[in-house]
């Protein structure tokens, strides 16, 4: 078991290093000089040169890369070109705000998806099944930059129940979380359905029914926990979509999280901040996937430690 | 048969709109201040936007944008991903090991996030949108192609071809490629749905097509400001976008059933 955990952690670290390097080199391949962005093109040559030296931009690329890595290890992301503030402070300010949105969205997704998936699987080929899966297909096809404005129109402008944007008041999170959660609920409901359908055909469920358990009892207590195991790993992978979608959703609702920070930084051509925001979100993704893998291995005793597929 | 004709009909309409936008005498960028925010009516079915431009014309021009981007992204993605994936799976060895590492790293990114960052860094414009989406998108096809080739390369007909002295190029193109086309085509159908949403999303963020050029995403973004007085500005492009995405997803589902490719194969 410990061998598997070490191996998995090692591969996550390699992935992390790859992600950091990829973002670094991609940002540096982009045409344009960051010095121009900071000082304007009319700046004096001497000023430009001293700033270049100060930022270490005169060094060869691999040395800059190494310096960037060593700084990252010490949680030093550099400074914002725009505000001059340390990027770590910016990130620490924004992370809890995005986390708040993501957790509520995840909760909404599970609340919607669980009953839909259950209903669809236990009443296969019924009107409930087609209804749930139809909803799932719609949920997957509605882009969140359209769903968001629609929810604002109905929930905020017509009904007046929720604020239009920002995060004033406890209910401000509902509309953005609903936007973000629906797409995830759709995918989740489909996964729960197919996973449950597989389990429902197993012999141990026939035994459970034969010894007199009610169908509801057998499904909820015996089948569901088994069906949710594979869903768990896929949930980790789906989180990537959630995080990417959060960037758009935060923009729609002016929700001041990491995603909005990234979009603002893109508009201000503040590349160190863009780089840090991408890294921060990707790191979360990698860490969450590592944790779901470990959790899965812990929950499912059948998994083969030497060669987990 | 509804499962086939309904999505196909929508997709065909989309394609016809895209081609038609280059033939029809449209005026998507003509500003007419006497028509500002006029809703759908008898003389113009879809109404006018905040600058009095015809929404129908802009919708058709926007179809051309999304069609061009989606087809380019999927075609380039399959070409690059397919070639690299087949070669990597067939030759194996250390090149394959490195390839798998690169693919794993690319897949460790939330795709849309990387596309947003890339498009933001490359600057706006339709070519950069395509470039960003291809950089993010080729990996899926590569992984699929490699997985399929790994499963097929010890098949009898491949070994027979090798024994007869066929070159690796011939084996890959004549004996492996035809067998992995079906899963690639299914993946492409879902890829088109993803690319349409991604293009519209980037344009919504202001990172895609630049004004005054029309994209469904930027139409939605511009419309949100006038939502209370003129909801049709947001509703019309959004419904169109959703219909096309839904059609591409349904078509992919239908293709998968028709070509009888198991889900499990695609997941690998």
Interface residues (C-beta under 8 A of the other chain):
Chain A: X11 X14 X15 X16 X18 X19 X22 X23 X26 X27 X30 X137 X138 X140 X141 X142 X143 X145 X146 X149 X150 X152 X153 X157 X194 X240 X241 X243 X244 X245 X247 X248 X251 X252 X262 X263 X266 X267 X271 X274 X278 X281 X282 X285 X286 X289
Chain B: X101 X102 X104 X105 X106 X108 X109 X110 X111 X112 X113 X114 X116 X117 X118 X120 X121 X122 X193 X197 X200 X201 X204 X205 X206 X207 X217 X220 X221 X223 X224 X227 X228 X231 X234 X238 X241 X242 X245 X246 X249 X250 X263
